[in-house]
Amino acid sequence: AADSLRGTFRETNLSELAAFTSYALALPSSFLALVDTYD
């Protein structure tokens, strides 16, 4: 089951990156990113 979920998480993370990037480009003076990582 873990192998089948990896693709889903990878796709979700790419779409989240795209959303953050789009927001930062649209509102550069008010954008503040908080990045939380896990291992």
GIZIDA-V977441 format. One record per helix or strand. SS is the DSSP state (helix for helix, strand for strand). FROM is the first residue (numbers start at 0). TO is the last residue. Records with the same first field share a line. If there is no record, write none. Layout:
BEGIN
SS = FROM-TO / FROM-TO
END
This chain:
BEGIN
helix = 1-25
END
